[in-house]
Amino acid sequence: MRRSLVAWAFLLPALVLISLSVLLPALMALVMSFTASGLDVSEPLRFVGLANLQRLLLDPMVRRVLLTTFLYLCGVVPPIVLGSLALAVLVNRGLPGSHLMRGAFYTPVLVSIVVAAIAFRWLYAENGLINGWLAELIGPSFTPIGFLTSPQLALPAVMVVTLWKGLGYYMVIFLAGLQGIPKELYEAAELDGSEGWRQHVDITLPLLRPYVSLVAVVSSIAATKVFEEVFLMTQGGPADSTRTIVYYVYDQAFAELEISYACTLGLALFLVVMLFTLVRLAFSGDRALI
């Protein structure tokens, strides 16, 4: 009992902070999703029942931003999983300079997203570095590409920033898993005739299955909640081609001042993220936590 009280005493400050900064606002947002409220907190709450939920189901922009978010997820998660796994296998082979490669691949994780977004926005500009290189290669007939002004190219251009920032982070997770695989397994597989990439199919991938599911679900949640890249690079444009669900929540709350409706959208996003979390727990074998 004494040890339990000491443990709870150490946890109490963190629990208070989490309650004030996370749990209480989440509860308030849940209540406000059933009201018609604005920015003026002094006004009494006017309950409207399921009107905001009905509006969400009938809002055509919701379907569009969900589709954009789904496309973003599909364009980011598979390359992150496969790319970070490939980088982890590369730097785990003990090649000369592998420690430098680990640092180089992880460096983008340390760069602020604001700095990264501004840098890539400059690279993508019509008078930026990428168009400058292409103009030098192609010649006077080259027409600058509007990476961030074309509805077809804007979303993939933002995806590149997420990939650049995330590959090194998830590489470290896979690297931890690779270093936990006994080398004797590869030696035994080599005696059985398994060589090269076949060893990764027979040994690496099956033993890294929990790490693959972890990276896939965590990166899916991060892709679903993407906001900074969109806000700093395109602000949802052009023609709403990069407007994601989180950016739509921000737009409704702080541009349209539809606080209650934004809370309803946030509740829907919370349910989506919870679904991803339950999928991760199911595939990782943590069934006792479900």
N, C-alpha and C positions, 0 to 999 in steps of 0.2 A: 504493500500500500504506500509506504514512504517513497519507494523508487518511482511509483506511478505519479505521485503528487509532484515530485521533483521534475519528472519529465513533462507533465502538464504545465508546470510553472515556467519551464524554458520555452514551451510551445505557445504560451499565452500571448506574448507580445506579437508574434507572427499571426496568430489567429485573430487578434483584434484588428491588426492592419488589413488582413485579407477580408475580414467581415466588413470593415468600413469602406474599403476601396473596390471590392469585387462583389461580395454577397449582397450587401445592402443595395448598391446600385442595380444589380441584376433583379432583385426583388421589386424595386421601384419600377424598373422597366417592364416587368411582367404585369404589374398593376396598371401602369399607364397604357399598355397595349389594349386595354379594355375601356379606355377613356378617350375623350377628345381634348387634348391638352396642348398648350403652346409653351413658349419659353418662360412665360410669367408664372413662376412657381407659387406666387401669392394667390392665384386664382384657384377656387375650389375645383376638385376633379369632377368632371361631368361624365358619368359612365354611359357608354353607348353599346355595351354588350359585345357582340361579335361583328360589329359593323366594320372595324378595321380588318378583321380576318376576311370578311366578305370582299372588301375592297382589294385586299391582296390577291385573292383568287381570281378577281376579274380584271386586275391591272395588266395590260399587255406588256408594259415595260418590265414587270417582274419576270415574265416568261423570257423576255429578251435578255435580261441581265443574267438569268439562270443559265441560259444557253451559252452566253459569253463566258461565264464562269466555268461551265462544263468544258468548253473548248480550251480554255486556259489550262484547266486541270489535265486534260488529255494531252495537251502539247508540252506540258512541263514535267509531269510525274514519270512517264516512261523514260525520257532521256536522263532525268536525274537518277533514277534507280540504276539503269544500265551504265550510264556514264560514270557515276561515282563508284560503282562496283568495278568497272574496268580500271579506273585510276587506282583503286585500292590494291587490285591484283598487280598492277604495274609497279607501284612503289613498295610492295611487299616482297618483291623478288630479290632484293639485296643487290641491285645493279649499282655500278659506280654513280655517285651523285644522287642516290635515291632520297637521302635526307634533304638535299636541296630541293628536289622535286616535291617532296611532301610540303615543305615550307611555301614553295611557289604556288602549289595548288590550293593551299589553305589561306593564302594571303587575301583573296577576295572576300572571305568571310569577315575579316577584320575591318574592311572598308565600310564606312557608313553608307547606308542606302541612299542618303541624300547626295553624297559625293558621287556614288556610282550612277545614280539617275541623271545628274547634271552632266557627268562625263559622257554617258551614252547618248544623251540628248544632243550634245555637241557633235559626237561622232555621226549621228543620224541626220544632222541638219543638211539642207540642200547645198550649203557651202561648207559642209563639215569634212572631216578627214576621209570617210569612206567614199563619198561622192568625189572628193578630190583625187583619191587614188584611182577610182574608176575612170575619171576624166583623163588622167595621165595615160592609162592603159588603152582606152578606146579611142581617144582623140576628140577633135572638135564636134563630131557627130553625137557625142554623148549628151543625153538629157538627164539632169539630176533626178535622183529617185527620192520621192517624198516618203521616207520610211515612217514618219510619225503623222503625215498628213493624208495618207492613203488608207481608206477603210480596210483594204485587203492586207496591208502590210503592218499596220499599227500594232495589232495584237501580237503577231509573231515577234515584232521588234521588242515589245515589252517582255515577252517570254525569255528572250535572250538574256536580259538583265537578271531575271530570277535564276536562270540556269548558271550564269556566271557567278552569282553570289552563293548558290547552294551546293554546287558540286563538291567543293572542298569540305564543307561541313559534313555531308553524308558520307564522303570518302573516309573520314575518321571513324565513323560508326562501323563501316564495313572492315576497315583496317583492324579495329579491335576484334572483330569476329574472326578474321583471317589468322591473326596471331594466336588465337585460342585453339586452332586446329593443329593437332600433333603432326609433326613432320613424318613420323613413322607411317602414317596412313598413306601419304604420297609415295613413300619408298615401297610399301607393300603393293600399292597399285601399279607401280612401275615394274615390279617383278611379275605381276599378272598380265603385263602387256599394255597397260594404260599409260599413254604418254601425251605430252603437250596439252592441248585444249580438252582432250578427253578426260584428263584428271579433274579438271574443273567441273565437268559435267557429272562425273561419277562421285566426287568427294566434296568439292567446294560449294556448289549450289545446294545440295541437300543439307549440308551442315549449316549453311548460312540462311536457311529458310526463315528462322525467326527474325534475323536482321533485315532480310528483304521485306518481310511484312511490316516491320517497324518503320523502315525508311519509306515504303510505299504509302502507309497510312499517315505518317507525320508530314510528309511532303504534300499529300493530298489535302490535309487540313490547312497547311500553310498556303497552298494554291487557292483553296476556297476562300480564304480570308485575305487575299492579296489586296492591298490598298496603296501603299507608299509609292510603288512603281507607277501605278496608274495616275495617282494624284500629281506626282512630280513631273511626269513625262507627257501625258496626254489629257489629263483631267476628264477622262471618259470619252473623249473624241477620237478621231473625227466621226461625226454622224453616229455617236453612241456605240461605236464598234469596240471600244475598250471599257465600256461601263460595266463593272462587275457588281455583284450583290452588295459587297461591303461599301463600294463607292456610292451605290444607290442609297444605302442607308445614310451615309454621310450627306449626300445631296438633299435627301428629304428632311433631315434633321436641321442642317445649318444653312441651306440655301432656300428651301421651301418652307422651313419652320414648321413642318408637319411632324412634331415630336412623337405623338402617339403612333402615327403610322410607321415612323422609323423604328420605334420600339417593337412593333409587330414584325417588321422585316428582320430585326435583330433576333427576335424569338425564333423565327423560321430558320435563320442561319444557325442558331444554337442547336436546333434539332438536327440539322444536316451534319454539323460537326460531331454531335453526340453519336450519330449513326456511324460515322467513320471510326470513332473511338471504339464502339461496340464491335465493329468488324475487326479492328486490330486486336482486341482482346480475344475474339473468337478464334482467329487464325494463329495467334501466338500461344494458344493453349492455356491462357489464364482464365479458365472457365469459372473458377471460384470467385473471381472478381465481378462477374456479370450479374 
